[in-house]
Amino acid sequence: MSVVAVCPGSFDPFHNGHLDVVTRAAAQLDEVVVAVVDNPAKQGLFSVEERVALVEEVTADLPGVRVDRFTGLLVDWCAEHDVTVMVKGLRTVADFEYEVQMARMNAHLAGVETIFLVTDPQWSHVSSSLVKEVARLGGDVSALVPTAVLRPMLERL
Ligand code: PNS
């Protein structure tokens, strides 16, 4: 039986911590679907179409990885696609508290399991919001995001 997992997120933008989690998940599972949330109530730096395109570009060489988008409840997307497990990265205790709550809610709603991968320490300080803030203020974030993301992000900021 092949194991397909979803790796959901905002990915605004996709950074090296995301890439590390997706790469490690893909090494252990048959297929990983990176699912970009489309939240019309939240204005991102990039549109959902742009985020999908950037994640596709960055993960193009990773076997077993594809990209999709979803709106509404993630467990509904999981049911529509016969996916019963999701993968999340854990950076900090704050992540743990929030992610455990979501994992329990997703299990409660639809029996969807969550597998946590502990973030590689080199990326434990990296979040999309901090990357954007530092870049906006002129800091060097070139080591924190894939090259395909860096240029469009700096142009957009
Ligand atoms: O990258 P993020 O913003 O931390 O990702 C959060 C995300 C998109 C995974 C989470 O907000 C989510 O699953 N949103 C979809 C709506 C939903 O299912 N909410 C209930 C979560 S228990």
Backbone and ligand atoms as CSV (ligand in chain L), in Angstrom:
chain,resi,resn,atom,element,x,y,z
A,1,MET,N,N,0.845,-1.196,0.000
A,1,MET,CA,C,0.000,0.000,0.000
A,1,MET,C,C,0.884,1.250,0.000
A,2,SER,N,N,0.623,2.157,-0.919
A,2,SER,CA,C,1.472,3.347,-0.964
A,2,SER,C,C,0.925,4.412,-0.005
A,3,VAL,N,N,1.844,5.119,0.608
A,3,VAL,CA,C,1.453,6.152,1.574
A,3,VAL,C,C,1.604,7.528,0.928
A,4,VAL,N,N,0.466,8.209,0.814
A,4,VAL,CA,C,0.449,9.571,0.282
A,4,VAL,C,C,0.146,10.507,1.448
A,5,ALA,N,N,0.974,11.520,1.616
A,5,ALA,CA,C,0.753,12.473,2.707
A,5,ALA,C,C,0.626,13.880,2.141
A,6,VAL,N,N,-0.103,14.703,2.855
A,6,VAL,CA,C,-0.206,16.105,2.463
A,6,VAL,C,C,0.647,16.947,3.410
A,7,CYS,N,N,1.328,17.913,2.828
A,7,CYS,CA,C,2.123,18.860,3.617
A,7,CYS,C,C,1.491,20.239,3.377
A,8,PRO,N,N,0.613,20.668,4.265
A,8,PRO,CA,C,-0.164,21.884,4.009
A,8,PRO,C,C,0.504,23.136,4.574
A,9,GLY,N,N,0.152,24.281,4.021
A,9,GLY,CA,C,0.667,25.519,4.597
A,9,GLY,C,C,0.307,26.718,3.757
A,10,SER,N,N,0.680,27.891,4.264
A,10,SER,CA,C,0.472,29.138,3.527
A,10,SER,C,C,1.583,29.331,2.496
A,11,PHE,N,N,2.805,28.993,2.882
A,11,PHE,CA,C,3.964,29.067,1.981
A,11,PHE,C,C,4.064,30.440,1.313
A,12,ASP,N,N,3.995,31.484,2.130
A,12,ASP,CA,C,4.003,32.858,1.614
A,12,ASP,C,C,5.170,33.646,2.204
A,13,PRO,N,N,6.412,33.331,1.783
A,13,PRO,CA,C,6.780,32.409,0.733
A,13,PRO,C,C,7.286,31.073,1.288
A,14,PHE,N,N,7.505,30.125,0.364
A,14,PHE,CA,C,8.127,28.836,0.657
A,14,PHE,C,C,9.591,29.094,0.987
A,15,HIS,N,N,10.040,28.646,2.179
A,15,HIS,CA,C,11.430,28.913,2.579
A,15,HIS,C,C,12.203,27.598,2.751
A,16,ASN,N,N,13.461,27.714,3.156
A,16,ASN,CA,C,14.311,26.517,3.214
A,16,ASN,C,C,13.878,25.521,4.280
A,17,GLY,N,N,13.229,26.010,5.337
A,17,GLY,CA,C,12.689,25.090,6.347
A,17,GLY,C,C,11.572,24.237,5.757
A,18,HIS,N,N,10.708,24.873,4.947
A,18,HIS,CA,C,9.663,24.109,4.253
A,18,HIS,C,C,10.296,23.065,3.335
A,19,LEU,N,N,11.282,23.515,2.569
A,19,LEU,CA,C,11.915,22.614,1.600
A,19,LEU,C,C,12.545,21.412,2.305
A,20,ASP,N,N,13.160,21.659,3.459
A,20,ASP,CA,C,13.789,20.580,4.225
A,20,ASP,C,C,12.736,19.564,4.678
A,21,VAL,N,N,11.617,20.043,5.182
A,21,VAL,CA,C,10.561,19.125,5.661
A,21,VAL,C,C,9.990,18.321,4.497
A,22,VAL,N,N,9.720,18.986,3.382
A,22,VAL,CA,C,9.138,18.291,2.218
A,22,VAL,C,C,10.134,17.249,1.686
A,23,THR,N,N,11.402,17.620,1.627
A,23,THR,CA,C,12.427,16.698,1.121
A,23,THR,C,C,12.535,15.470,2.013
A,24,ARG,N,N,12.557,15.696,3.336
A,24,ARG,CA,C,12.690,14.565,4.269
A,24,ARG,C,C,11.436,13.713,4.280
A,25,ALA,N,N,10.280,14.342,4.161
A,25,ALA,CA,C,9.024,13.573,4.123
A,25,ALA,C,C,8.992,12.707,2.861
A,26,ALA,N,N,9.395,13.294,1.733
A,26,ALA,CA,C,9.360,12.561,0.465
A,26,ALA,C,C,10.322,11.368,0.484
A,27,ALA,N,N,11.377,11.466,1.279
A,27,ALA,CA,C,12.337,10.357,1.367
A,27,ALA,C,C,11.749,9.163,2.121
A,28,GLN,N,N,10.726,9.419,2.930
A,28,GLN,CA,C,10.155,8.346,3.758
A,28,GLN,C,C,8.810,7.839,3.240
A,29,LEU,N,N,8.161,8.629,2.402
A,29,LEU,CA,C,6.787,8.320,1.978
A,29,LEU,C,C,6.751,8.132,0.466
A,30,ASP,N,N,5.687,7.524,-0.020
A,30,ASP,CA,C,5.596,7.279,-1.461
A,30,ASP,C,C,5.319,8.555,-2.236
A,31,GLU,N,N,4.455,9.393,-1.657
A,31,GLU,CA,C,4.113,10.635,-2.349
A,31,GLU,C,C,3.803,11.725,-1.312
A,32,VAL,N,N,4.235,12.925,-1.616
A,32,VAL,CA,C,3.925,14.071,-0.755
A,32,VAL,C,C,3.278,15.144,-1.621
A,33,VAL,N,N,2.105,15.582,-1.194
A,33,VAL,CA,C,1.417,16.661,-1.905
A,33,VAL,C,C,1.570,17.930,-1.064
A,34,VAL,N,N,2.278,18.893,-1.596
A,34,VAL,CA,C,2.384,20.184,-0.916
A,34,VAL,C,C,1.099,20.943,-1.263
A,35,ALA,N,N,0.298,21.219,-0.244
A,35,ALA,CA,C,-1.010,21.837,-0.487
A,35,ALA,C,C,-0.991,23.274,0.021
A,36,VAL,N,N,-1.138,24.203,-0.908
A,36,VAL,CA,C,-1.094,25.628,-0.583
A,36,VAL,C,C,-2.510,26.101,-0.257
A,37,VAL,N,N,-2.666,26.657,0.937
A,37,VAL,CA,C,-4.005,27.104,1.326
A,37,VAL,C,C,-4.388,28.372,0.563
A,38,ASP,N,N,-5.622,28.391,0.120
A,38,ASP,CA,C,-6.177,29.579,-0.532
A,38,ASP,C,C,-7.185,30.170,0.448
A,39,ASN,N,N,-6.723,31.188,1.157
A,39,ASN,CA,C,-7.585,31.825,2.162
A,39,ASN,C,C,-7.958,33.220,1.659
A,40,PRO,N,N,-9.158,33.362,1.069
A,40,PRO,CA,C,-9.531,34.649,0.469
A,40,PRO,C,C,-9.568,35.794,1.491
A,41,ALA,N,N,-9.665,35.442,2.781
A,41,ALA,CA,C,-9.730,36.485,3.815
A,41,ALA,C,C,-8.344,37.038,4.145
A,42,LYS,N,N,-7.298,36.376,3.657
A,42,LYS,CA,C,-5.939,36.783,4.029
A,42,LYS,C,C,-5.168,37.203,2.788
A,43,GLN,N,N,-4.740,38.452,2.776
A,43,GLN,CA,C,-3.965,38.980,1.644
A,43,GLN,C,C,-2.503,38.585,1.832
A,44,GLY,N,N,-1.970,37.788,0.912
A,44,GLY,CA,C,-0.581,37.361,1.036
A,44,GLY,C,C,0.345,38.253,0.241
A,45,LEU,N,N,1.648,38.034,0.420
A,45,LEU,CA,C,2.628,38.730,-0.428
A,45,LEU,C,C,2.468,38.227,-1.862
A,46,PHE,N,N,2.289,36.905,-1.985
A,46,PHE,CA,C,2.074,36.283,-3.294
A,46,PHE,C,C,0.647,35.744,-3.366
A,47,SER,N,N,0.079,35.758,-4.566
A,47,SER,CA,C,-1.230,35.136,-4.759
A,47,SER,C,C,-1.061,33.622,-4.627
A,48,VAL,N,N,-2.172,32.925,-4.455
A,48,VAL,CA,C,-2.067,31.469,-4.325
A,48,VAL,C,C,-1.506,30.858,-5.598
A,49,GLU,N,N,-1.841,31.424,-6.763
A,49,GLU,CA,C,-1.301,30.911,-8.030
A,49,GLU,C,C,0.225,31.079,-8.063
A,50,GLU,N,N,0.694,32.241,-7.598
A,50,GLU,CA,C,2.138,32.490,-7.584
A,50,GLU,C,C,2.846,31.549,-6.607
A,51,ARG,N,N,2.228,31.325,-5.450
A,51,ARG,CA,C,2.841,30.436,-4.452
A,51,ARG,C,C,2.933,29.013,-4.987
A,52,VAL,N,N,1.852,28.556,-5.628
A,52,VAL,CA,C,1.860,27.207,-6.215
A,52,VAL,C,C,2.980,27.109,-7.249
A,53,ALA,N,N,3.084,28.119,-8.111
A,53,ALA,CA,C,4.105,28.092,-9.167
A,53,ALA,C,C,5.515,28.070,-8.562
A,54,LEU,N,N,5.737,28.851,-7.511
A,54,LEU,CA,C,7.062,28.882,-6.886
A,54,LEU,C,C,7.394,27.539,-6.227
A,55,VAL,N,N,6.415,26.952,-5.533
A,55,VAL,CA,C,6.674,25.652,-4.883
A,55,VAL,C,C,6.928,24.586,-5.949
A,56,GLU,N,N,6.179,24.667,-7.062
A,56,GLU,CA,C,6.400,23.703,-8.152
A,56,GLU,C,C,7.822,23.831,-8.689
A,57,GLU,N,N,8.260,25.067,-8.869
A,57,GLU,CA,C,9.605,25.285,-9.402
A,57,GLU,C,C,10.665,24.744,-8.440
A,58,VAL,N,N,10.496,25.035,-7.163
A,58,VAL,CA,C,11.514,24.653,-6.171
A,58,VAL,C,C,11.549,23.135,-5.951
A,59,THR,N,N,10.403,22.472,-6.079
A,59,THR,CA,C,10.355,21.027,-5.777
A,59,THR,C,C,10.370,20.170,-7.044
A,60,ALA,N,N,10.591,20.803,-8.184
A,60,ALA,CA,C,10.482,20.083,-9.471
A,60,ALA,C,C,11.369,18.844,-9.526
A,61,ASP,N,N,12.532,18.904,-8.876
A,61,ASP,CA,C,13.469,17.769,-8.962
A,61,ASP,C,C,13.274,16.751,-7.849
A,62,LEU,N,N,12.281,16.949,-7.002
A,62,LEU,CA,C,12.080,16.005,-5.895
A,62,LEU,C,C,11.112,14.905,-6.331
A,63,PRO,N,N,11.574,13.659,-6.398
A,63,PRO,CA,C,10.672,12.588,-6.816
A,63,PRO,C,C,9.552,12.394,-5.797
A,64,GLY,N,N,8.354,12.141,-6.303
A,64,GLY,CA,C,7.234,11.848,-5.409
A,64,GLY,C,C,6.594,13.074,-4.800
A,65,VAL,N,N,6.975,14.266,-5.262
A,65,VAL,CA,C,6.383,15.492,-4.714
A,65,VAL,C,C,5.562,16.187,-5.793
A,66,ARG,N,N,4.323,16.555,-5.446
A,66,ARG,CA,C,3.541,17.399,-6.352
A,66,ARG,C,C,2.874,18.503,-5.526
A,67,VAL,N,N,2.308,19.443,-6.227
A,67,VAL,CA,C,1.774,20.635,-5.547
A,67,VAL,C,C,0.303,20.797,-5.913
A,68,ASP,N,N,-0.492,21.179,-4.923
A,68,ASP,CA,C,-1.910,21.431,-5.161
A,68,ASP,C,C,-2.307,22.637,-4.303
A,69,ARG,N,N,-3.533,23.065,-4.428
A,69,ARG,CA,C,-4.045,24.157,-3.606
A,69,ARG,C,C,-5.385,23.705,-3.036
A,70,PHE,N,N,-5.771,24.325,-1.931
A,70,PHE,CA,C,-7.072,23.981,-1.376
A,70,PHE,C,C,-7.659,25.207,-0.700
A,71,THR,N,N,-8.984,25.149,-0.572
A,71,THR,CA,C,-9.666,26.203,0.179
A,71,THR,C,C,-10.632,25.521,1.128
A,72,GLY,N,N,-10.931,26.152,2.245
A,72,GLY,CA,C,-11.823,25.515,3.218
A,72,GLY,C,C,-11.052,24.582,4.131
A,73,LEU,N,N,-11.774,23.589,4.652
A,73,LEU,CA,C,-11.144,22.676,5.611
A,73,LEU,C,C,-10.159,21.734,4.920
A,74,LEU,N,N,-8.989,21.610,5.516
A,74,LEU,CA,C,-7.975,20.701,4.964
A,74,LEU,C,C,-8.478,19.258,4.963
A,75,VAL,N,N,-9.217,18.869,6.005
A,75,VAL,CA,C,-9.687,17.476,6.056
A,75,VAL,C,C,-10.662,17.185,4.916
A,76,ASP,N,N,-11.347,18.207,4.411
A,76,ASP,CA,C,-12.238,17.981,3.257
A,76,ASP,C,C,-11.411,17.692,2.004
A,77,TRP,N,N,-10.322,18.439,1.851
A,77,TRP,CA,C,-9.416,18.158,0.722
A,77,TRP,C,C,-8.861,16.735,0.864
A,78,CYS,N,N,-8.495,16.358,2.095
A,78,CYS,CA,C,-7.949,15.007,2.336
A,78,CYS,C,C,-8.967,13.941,1.930
A,79,ALA,N,N,-10.228,14.149,2.314
A,79,ALA,CA,C,-11.267,13.159,1.984
A,79,ALA,C,C,-11.449,13.056,0.475
A,80,GLU,N,N,-11.449,14.208,-0.195
A,80,GLU,CA,C,-11.634,14.205,-1.667
A,80,GLU,C,C,-10.487,13.496,-2.389
A,81,HIS,N,N,-9.307,13.502,-1.770
A,81,HIS,CA,C,-8.134,12.940,-2.440
A,81,HIS,C,C,-7.655,11.634,-1.795
A,82,ASP,N,N,-8.470,11.069,-0.914
A,82,ASP,CA,C,-8.111,9.799,-0.250
A,82,ASP,C,C,-6.773,9.887,0.475
A,83,VAL,N,N,-6.524,11.011,1.114
A,83,VAL,CA,C,-5.290,11.194,1.884
A,83,VAL,C,C,-5.647,11.154,3.373
A,84,THR,N,N,-4.945,10.321,4.120
A,84,THR,CA,C,-5.303,10.133,5.533
A,84,THR,C,C,-4.213,10.581,6.496
A,85,VAL,N,N,-3.151,11.146,5.951
A,85,VAL,CA,C,-2.061,11.576,6.836
A,85,VAL,C,C,-1.478,12.889,6.335
A,86,MET,N,N,-1.105,13.730,7.290
A,86,MET,CA,C,-0.426,14.975,6.922
A,86,MET,C,C,0.918,15.058,7.630
A,87,VAL,N,N,1.818,15.848,7.058
A,87,VAL,CA,C,3.156,16.026,7.626
A,87,VAL,C,C,3.348,17.496,7.955
A,88,LYS,N,N,3.840,17.754,9.153
A,88,LYS,CA,C,4.120,19.129,9.575
A,88,LYS,C,C,5.529,19.186,10.164
A,89,GLY,N,N,6.153,20.330,10.065
A,89,GLY,CA,C,7.446,20.549,10.706
A,89,GLY,C,C,7.233,21.211,12.061
A,90,LEU,N,N,8.082,20.856,13.015
A,90,LEU,CA,C,8.008,21.470,14.351
A,90,LEU,C,C,9.319,22.175,14.648
A,91,ARG,N,N,9.234,23.508,14.842
A,91,ARG,CA,C,10.435,24.276,15.140
A,91,ARG,C,C,10.623,24.485,16.638
A,92,THR,N,N,9.546,24.858,17.298
A,92,THR,CA,C,9.645,25.341,18.679
A,92,THR,C,C,8.509,24.779,19.531
A,93,VAL,N,N,8.577,25.074,20.822
A,93,VAL,CA,C,7.498,24.666,21.727
A,93,VAL,C,C,6.195,25.353,21.325
A,94,ALA,N,N,6.307,26.598,20.857
A,94,ALA,CA,C,5.100,27.320,20.418
A,94,ALA,C,C,4.467,26.593,19.232
A,95,ASP,N,N,5.272,26.150,18.297
A,95,ASP,CA,C,4.760,25.350,17.169
A,95,ASP,C,C,4.067,24.113,17.711
A,96,PHE,N,N,4.729,23.449,18.665
A,96,PHE,CA,C,4.205,22.190,19.202
A,96,PHE,C,C,2.798,22.400,19.756
A,97,GLU,N,N,2.623,23.444,20.552
A,97,GLU,CA,C,1.324,23.664,21.190
A,97,GLU,C,C,0.230,23.895,20.153
A,98,TYR,N,N,0.519,24.722,19.170
A,98,TYR,CA,C,-0.473,25.028,18.142
A,98,TYR,C,C,-0.722,23.814,17.246
A,99,GLU,N,N,0.367,23.154,16.864
A,99,GLU,CA,C,0.243,22.035,15.922
A,99,GLU,C,C,-0.459,20.832,16.554
A,100,VAL,N,N,-0.200,20.601,17.835
A,100,VAL,CA,C,-0.883,19.474,18.501
A,100,VAL,C,C,-2.383,19.724,18.548
A,101,GLN,N,N,-2.751,20.967,18.792
A,101,GLN,CA,C,-4.177,21.315,18.814
A,101,GLN,C,C,-4.804,21.047,17.434
A,102,MET,N,N,-4.116,21.491,16.382
A,102,MET,CA,C,-4.652,21.266,15.032
A,102,MET,C,C,-4.670,19.775,14.693
A,103,ALA,N,N,-3.629,19.054,15.114
A,103,ALA,CA,C,-3.576,17.611,14.826
A,103,ALA,C,C,-4.763,16.903,15.479
A,104,ARG,N,N,-5.051,17.298,16.721
A,104,ARG,CA,C,-6.173,16.652,17.421
A,104,ARG,C,C,-7.497,17.030,16.767
A,105,MET,N,N,-7.605,18.281,16.320
A,105,MET,CA,C,-8.848,18.707,15.658
A,105,MET,C,C,-9.032,17.951,14.344
A,106,ASN,N,N,-7.964,17.807,13.569
A,106,ASN,CA,C,-8.078,17.087,12.295
A,106,ASN,C,C,-8.380,15.602,12.519
A,107,ALA,N,N,-7.844,15.043,13.605
A,107,ALA,CA,C,-8.157,13.647,13.938
A,107,ALA,C,C,-9.620,13.539,14.368
A,108,HIS,N,N,-10.053,14.505,15.143
A,108,HIS,CA,C,-11.448,14.525,15.613
A,108,HIS,C,C,-12.424,14.659,14.441
A,109,LEU,N,N,-12.099,15.554,13.518
A,109,LEU,CA,C,-13.015,15.837,12.405
A,109,LEU,C,C,-13.106,14.674,11.425
A,110,ALA,N,N,-11.973,14.050,11.140
A,110,ALA,CA,C,-11.969,13.095,10.018
A,110,ALA,C,C,-11.007,11.928,10.199
A,111,GLY,N,N,-10.413,11.796,11.382
A,111,GLY,CA,C,-9.480,10.686,11.596
A,111,GLY,C,C,-8.180,10.836,10.829
A,112,VAL,N,N,-7.891,12.046,10.375
A,112,VAL,CA,C,-6.631,12.271,9.651
A,112,VAL,C,C,-5.480,12.349,10.664
A,113,GLU,N,N,-4.446,11.562,10.420
A,113,GLU,CA,C,-3.292,11.523,11.314
A,113,GLU,C,C,-2.286,12.614,10.935
A,114,THR,N,N,-1.492,13.040,11.910
A,114,THR,CA,C,-0.416,14.012,11.630
A,114,THR,C,C,0.925,13.417,12.041
A,115,ILE,N,N,1.870,13.468,11.129
A,115,ILE,CA,C,3.254,13.075,11.421
A,115,ILE,C,C,4.066,14.357,11.551
A,116,PHE,N,N,4.820,14.458,12.644
A,116,PHE,CA,C,5.655,15.650,12.846
A,116,PHE,C,C,7.120,15.335,12.552
A,117,LEU,N,N,7.743,16.201,11.803
A,117,LEU,CA,C,9.194,16.125,11.607
A,117,LEU,C,C,9.813,17.301,12.356
A,118,VAL,N,N,10.821,16.997,13.164
A,118,VAL,CA,C,11.492,18.073,13.898
A,118,VAL,C,C,12.376,18.834,12.929
A,119,THR,N,N,12.182,20.135,12.913
A,119,THR,CA,C,12.930,20.994,11.986
A,119,THR,C,C,14.430,20.866,12.214
A,120,ASP,N,N,15.163,20.803,11.129
A,120,ASP,CA,C,16.619,20.848,11.220
A,120,ASP,C,C,17.002,22.152,11.936
A,121,PRO,N,N,17.899,22.067,12.946
A,121,PRO,CA,C,18.233,23.272,13.721
A,121,PRO,C,C,18.661,24.468,12.864
A,122,GLN,N,N,19.237,24.199,11.695
A,122,GLN,CA,C,19.692,25.344,10.886
A,122,GLN,C,C,18.526,26.178,10.365
A,123,TRP,N,N,17.298,25.612,10.424
A,123,TRP,CA,C,16.139,26.368,9.937
A,123,TRP,C,C,15.147,26.690,11.063
A,124,SER,N,N,15.524,26.429,12.309
A,124,SER,CA,C,14.534,26.537,13.385
A,124,SER,C,C,14.120,27.990,13.661
A,125,HIS,N,N,14.884,28.956,13.195
A,125,HIS,CA,C,14.530,30.365,13.397
A,125,HIS,C,C,13.823,30.954,12.172
A,126,VAL,N,N,13.549,30.112,11.185
A,126,VAL,CA,C,13.041,30.629,9.906
A,126,VAL,C,C,11.528,30.462,9.819
A,127,SER,N,N,10.848,31.570,9.578
A,127,SER,CA,C,9.405,31.536,9.308
A,127,SER,C,C,9.155,32.480,8.138
A,128,SER,N,N,8.059,32.258,7.423
A,128,SER,CA,C,7.749,33.129,6.284
A,128,SER,C,C,7.608,34.579,6.736
A,129,SER,N,N,6.948,34.777,7.878
A,129,SER,CA,C,6.708,36.159,8.301
A,129,SER,C,C,8.010,36.859,8.692
A,130,LEU,N,N,8.923,36.136,9.381
A,130,LEU,CA,C,10.202,36.768,9.751
A,130,LEU,C,C,11.064,37.030,8.513
A,131,VAL,N,N,11.050,36.080,7.578
A,131,VAL,CA,C,11.821,36.275,6.346
A,131,VAL,C,C,11.349,37.545,5.647
A,132,LYS,N,N,10.016,37.716,5.555
A,132,LYS,CA,C,9.485,38.913,4.884
A,132,LYS,C,C,9.870,40.178,5.639
A,133,GLU,N,N,9.759,40.127,6.970
A,133,GLU,CA,C,10.077,41.328,7.762
A,133,GLU,C,C,11.541,41.715,7.600
A,134,VAL,N,N,12.425,40.727,7.715
A,134,VAL,CA,C,13.860,41.019,7.615
A,134,VAL,C,C,14.191,41.542,6.212
A,135,ALA,N,N,13.628,40.882,5.188
A,135,ALA,CA,C,13.902,41.310,3.810
A,135,ALA,C,C,13.370,42.719,3.566
A,136,ARG,N,N,12.175,42.981,4.081
A,136,ARG,CA,C,11.555,44.312,3.893
A,136,ARG,C,C,12.434,45.407,4.494
A,137,LEU,N,N,13.120,45.055,5.601
A,137,LEU,CA,C,13.947,46.047,6.292
A,137,LEU,C,C,15.400,46.037,5.810
A,138,GLY,N,N,15.639,45.297,4.736
A,138,GLY,CA,C,16.973,45.351,4.124
A,138,GLY,C,C,17.938,44.291,4.602
A,139,GLY,N,N,17.490,43.356,5.432
A,139,GLY,CA,C,18.391,42.291,5.898
A,139,GLY,C,C,18.612,41.239,4.813
A,140,ASP,N,N,19.680,40.475,5.002
A,140,ASP,CA,C,20.052,39.465,4.007
A,140,ASP,C,C,19.357,38.138,4.331
A,141,VAL,N,N,18.442,37.740,3.473
A,141,VAL,CA,C,17.731,36.473,3.689
A,141,VAL,C,C,18.083,35.450,2.601
A,142,SER,N,N,19.176,35.713,1.880
A,142,SER,CA,C,19.498,34.861,0.724
A,142,SER,C,C,19.802,33.423,1.121
A,143,ALA,N,N,20.212,33.205,2.389
A,143,ALA,CA,C,20.513,31.833,2.815
A,143,ALA,C,C,19.274,31.127,3.360
A,144,LEU,N,N,18.158,31.830,3.393
A,144,LEU,CA,C,16.975,31.280,4.069
A,144,LEU,C,C,15.865,30.834,3.127
A,145,VAL,N,N,15.940,31.284,1.878
A,145,VAL,CA,C,14.898,30.910,0.907
A,145,VAL,C,C,15.559,30.357,-0.353
A,146,PRO,N,N,14.867,29.487,-1.076
A,146,PRO,CA,C,15.428,28.994,-2.338
A,146,PRO,C,C,15.659,30.155,-3.297
A,147,THR,N,N,16.635,30.001,-4.181
A,147,THR,CA,C,16.965,31.101,-5.107
A,147,THR,C,C,15.752,31.471,-5.974
A,148,ALA,N,N,14.941,30.487,-6.325
A,148,ALA,CA,C,13.762,30.783,-7.160
A,148,ALA,C,C,12.776,31.705,-6.442
A,149,VAL,N,N,12.831,31.715,-5.116
A,149,VAL,CA,C,11.900,32.534,-4.324
A,149,VAL,C,C,12.489,33.921,-4.056
A,150,LEU,N,N,13.828,33.978,-3.915
A,150,LEU,CA,C,14.476,35.210,-3.452
A,150,LEU,C,C,14.158,36.419,-4.341
A,151,ARG,N,N,14.402,36.254,-5.639
A,151,ARG,CA,C,14.253,37.410,-6.528
A,151,ARG,C,C,12.794,37.925,-6.581
A,152,PRO,N,N,11.810,37.046,-6.836
A,152,PRO,CA,C,10.437,37.567,-6.851
A,152,PRO,C,C,10.015,38.170,-5.521
A,153,MET,N,N,10.529,37.614,-4.416
A,153,MET,CA,C,10.169,38.157,-3.109
A,153,MET,C,C,10.740,39.565,-2.943
A,154,LEU,N,N,12.016,39.747,-3.294
A,154,LEU,CA,C,12.628,41.065,-3.144
A,154,LEU,C,C,11.969,42.078,-4.071
A,155,GLU,N,N,11.617,41.639,-5.282
A,155,GLU,CA,C,10.929,42.538,-6.211
A,155,GLU,C,C,9.574,42.971,-5.636
A,156,ARG,N,N,8.871,41.993,-5.062
A,156,ARG,CA,C,7.533,42.264,-4.539
A,156,ARG,C,C,7.584,43.192,-3.322
A,157,LEU,N,N,8.656,43.043,-2.506
A,157,LEU,CA,C,8.747,43.847,-1.294
A,157,LEU,C,C,9.173,45.272,-1.626
L,1,PNS,O1,O,1.727,27.765,6.981
L,1,PNS,P1,P,0.622,27.929,7.981
L,1,PNS,O2,O,-0.083,29.256,7.783
L,1,PNS,O3,O,1.086,27.734,9.394
L,1,PNS,O4,O,-0.441,26.764,7.657
L,1,PNS,C1,C,-1.610,26.619,8.439
L,1,PNS,C2,C,-2.610,25.694,7.733
L,1,PNS,C3,C,-2.914,26.215,6.339
L,1,PNS,C4,C,-2.020,24.308,7.617
L,1,PNS,C5,C,-3.888,25.678,8.604
L,1,PNS,O5,O,-4.290,26.974,8.878
L,1,PNS,C6,C,-5.026,24.929,7.923
L,1,PNS,O6,O,-5.051,23.723,7.906
L,1,PNS,N1,N,-5.959,25.715,7.307
L,1,PNS,C7,C,-7.073,25.166,6.554
L,1,PNS,C8,C,-8.394,25.367,7.301
L,1,PNS,C9,C,-8.588,24.273,8.316
L,1,PNS,O7,O,-8.648,23.101,7.999
L,1,PNS,N2,N,-8.648,24.703,9.607
L,1,PNS,C10,C,-8.765,23.780,10.721
L,1,PNS,C11,C,-7.412,23.362,11.217
L,1,PNS,S1,S,-7.500,22.203,12.513
